[in-house]
Amino acid sequence: MILVLAILAMGGAVLGVHALLLGRMPGRWPPRLVRQPRLWGAGALLVLVSWDARSLSLLAVGVGLIALGHVVKPAC
């Protein structure tokens, strides 16, 4: 169980850093689901940090940023 959580955490970290730094999502279906990859990436990283710090407020902010990354339309 811990190995599965560690693999999921590493995958989330890689996706979050990729989206935050490059401004796009890798693969075929994530770019269709996420409208603002930088917001999504920041939220994914905050969720991972909140898991390590055991902070519910960081978790709430991270989940909110992930939701905004799916909903907010691009500026241009």
Order of alpha helices (4+ residues) and beta strands (2+ residues): alpha-alpha-alpha-alpha
